[in-house]
Amino acid sequence: MFKNKVVCITGASGGIGRGLAEMFVSEGATVAISDLKAPEETASEIGAHAYECDVSNDASVQAFIAGVQSDHGDVDVYVSNAGVGSGNGKYVAAASNESWEQAWQVNVMGSVYAARVLMPAWIERGSGRFVITASAAGLLNQIGSASYSCTKHAAVSLAESIAIEHGDQGIKSHCICPQYVRSNMTKGMPMAEGSQDGLLEPKDVANALKAAIAADEFMVFPHPVVKNYFINRSTHPDAYLSGMRKLKAKLGRAFQSKG
Ligand SMILES: NC(=O)c1ccc[n+]([C@@H]2O[C@H](COP(=O)([O-])OP(=O)(O)OC[C@H]3O[C@@H](n4cnc5c(N)ncnc54)[C@H](O)[C@@H]3O)[C@@H](O)[C@H]2O)c1
């Protein structure tokens, strides 16, 4: 499906980014993976090319894209996958401004910086595919992290804006919304390892993206049940909130009994 296409993926030294990279490599693409430190080892293991890119820095994103274009040609697919999450602290909004700003820069502006570089050429040629790894938290909520929830909602919205503003110009947009997936982010996280809807592997997310691309679907649900939760949230918001409070209480009891 992606033979000789040039694919860029951020935050791809491991986890979901690596899983997505392996899928694109197996589809015949030329894949450029980046992370805060160039992921040389991962790249050589999977047959990709390594670049350094801090997505919270506009100039660094520009340099990543320029480097890939100069080494491999025009970018066909950009996967904005790098992400960060941190907890609320003692109550909602207790976390520092720096922590909120980092979530905003990485989870939202990283995609904005890339789209700003790529869109003009994509509009002119009438093709391009922008993929954002958001989260089920971008449709629902991440218990314990308001900054993650808020910025992932913004990430979903940005993916929608790309689809609405540029879909008729030949540009595709996809938004990946998984619950828990095995990666460094979820390592040792009891909420993830004991999740009632299952802890997926990165390759499951890659397969879900591949299926969504083949079906020309915007929203990617690696855990299909998330679609039902999303419908419930929009049709019964108070019941949804009450369910989330019950889940929070249940998680609190489970952690206390383990502690
Ligand atoms: N693992 C899950 O359960 C889960 C669920 C839903 C969504 N996600 C999202 O999936 C994406 C990938 O996460 P993952 O689970 O594979 O975890 P991960 O920690 O393996 O990957 C995240 C990567 O982003 C990189 N990163 C952080 N800040 C960066 C920056 N400023 N510039 C460039 N790279 C940076 C990290 O170095 C890391 O390699 C993230 O956007 C995450 O929010 C993860």
The ligand as an SDF file (V2000), in Angstrom:
LIG
                    3D

 44 48  0  0  0  0  0  0  0  0999 V2000
    0.7660    3.5630   25.6430 N   0  0  0  0  0  0  0  0  0  0  0  0
   -0.5050    3.9040   25.7560 C   0  0  0  0  0  0  0  0  0  0  0  0
   -1.2710    3.2880   26.5140 O   0  0  0  0  0  0  0  0  0  0  0  0
   -1.0700    5.0230   24.9240 C   0  0  0  0  0  0  0  0  0  0  0  0
   -2.4450    5.1350   24.8080 C   0  0  0  0  0  0  0  0  0  0  0  0
   -2.9820    6.1590   24.0450 C   0  0  0  0  0  0  0  0  0  0  0  0
   -2.1410    7.0340   23.3890 C   0  0  0  0  0  0  0  0  0  0  0  0
   -0.8000    6.9190   23.5210 N   0  0  0  0  0  0  0  0  0  0  0  0
    0.0570    7.8730   22.8020 C   0  0  0  0  0  0  0  0  0  0  0  0
    0.9020    7.1520   21.9390 O   0  0  0  0  0  0  0  0  0  0  0  0
    2.0480    7.9300   21.6300 C   0  0  0  0  0  0  0  0  0  0  0  0
    3.2800    7.0590   21.7730 C   0  0  0  0  0  0  0  0  0  0  0  0
    3.4450    6.7210   23.1330 O   0  0  0  0  0  0  0  0  0  0  0  0
    3.9150    5.2840   23.6310 P   0  0  0  0  0  0  0  0  0  0  0  0
    2.8260    4.7110   24.4220 O   0  0  0  0  0  0  0  0  0  0  0  0
    4.5010    4.5030   22.5270 O   0  0  0  0  0  0  0  0  0  0  0  0
    5.0190    5.6770   24.7200 O   0  0  0  0  0  0  0  0  0  0  0  0
    6.5760    5.8670   24.5670 P   0  0  0  0  0  0  0  0  0  0  0  0
    6.9910    6.5550   25.8200 O   0  0  0  0  0  0  0  0  0  0  0  0
    7.2430    4.6040   24.1860 O   0  0  0  0  0  0  0  0  0  0  0  0
    6.7010    6.8540   23.3030 O   0  0  0  0  0  0  0  0  0  0  0  0
    6.6170    8.2400   23.3940 C   0  0  0  0  0  0  0  0  0  0  0  0
    7.8680    8.7840   22.7330 C   0  0  0  0  0  0  0  0  0  0  0  0
    7.7670   10.2000   22.6100 O   0  0  0  0  0  0  0  0  0  0  0  0
    9.0660   10.7000   22.8020 C   0  0  0  0  0  0  0  0  0  0  0  0
    9.0440   12.1170   23.1630 N   0  0  0  0  0  0  0  0  0  0  0  0
    8.6710   12.6950   24.3300 C   0  0  0  0  0  0  0  0  0  0  0  0
    8.8410   14.0300   24.2520 N   0  0  0  0  0  0  0  0  0  0  0  0
    9.3170   14.2820   22.9970 C   0  0  0  0  0  0  0  0  0  0  0  0
    9.6900   15.4550   22.3210 C   0  0  0  0  0  0  0  0  0  0  0  0
    9.6340   16.6500   22.9170 N   0  0  0  0  0  0  0  0  0  0  0  0
   10.1190   15.3400   21.0410 N   0  0  0  0  0  0  0  0  0  0  0  0
   10.1980   14.1280   20.4540 C   0  0  0  0  0  0  0  0  0  0  0  0
    9.8750   12.9840   21.0400 N   0  0  0  0  0  0  0  0  0  0  0  0
    9.4430   13.0740   22.3120 C   0  0  0  0  0  0  0  0  0  0  0  0
    9.6790    9.8540   23.9200 C   0  0  0  0  0  0  0  0  0  0  0  0
   11.0990    9.9440   23.9300 O   0  0  0  0  0  0  0  0  0  0  0  0
    9.1400    8.4850   23.5530 C   0  0  0  0  0  0  0  0  0  0  0  0
   10.0590    7.7450   22.7590 O   0  0  0  0  0  0  0  0  0  0  0  0
    1.9880    9.1300   22.5680 C   0  0  0  0  0  0  0  0  0  0  0  0
    1.4740   10.2470   21.8750 O   0  0  0  0  0  0  0  0  0  0  0  0
    1.0040    8.6870   23.6280 C   0  0  0  0  0  0  0  0  0  0  0  0
    0.3830    9.7860   24.2710 O   0  0  0  0  0  0  0  0  0  0  0  0
   -0.2410    5.9370   24.2750 C   0  0  0  0  0  0  0  0  0  0  0  0
  1  2  1  0
  2  3  2  0
  2  4  1  0
  4  5  1  0
  4 44  2  0
  5  6  2  0
  6  7  1  0
  7  8  2  0
  8  9  1  0
  8 44  1  0
  9 10  1  0
  9 42  1  0
 10 11  1  0
 11 12  1  0
 11 40  1  0
 12 13  1  0
 13 14  1  0
 14 15  2  0
 14 16  1  0
 14 17  1  0
 17 18  1  0
 18 19  2  0
 18 20  1  0
 18 21  1  0
 21 22  1  0
 22 23  1  0
 23 24  1  0
 23 38  1  0
 24 25  1  0
 25 26  1  0
 25 36  1  0
 26 27  1  0
 26 35  1  0
 27 28  2  0
 28 29  1  0
 29 30  1  0
 29 35  2  0
 30 31  1  0
 30 32  2  0
 32 33  1  0
 33 34  2  0
 34 35  1  0
 36 37  1  0
 36 38  1  0
 38 39  1  0
 40 41  1  0
 40 42  1  0
 42 43  1  0
M  CHG  2   8   1  16  -1
M  END
$$$$
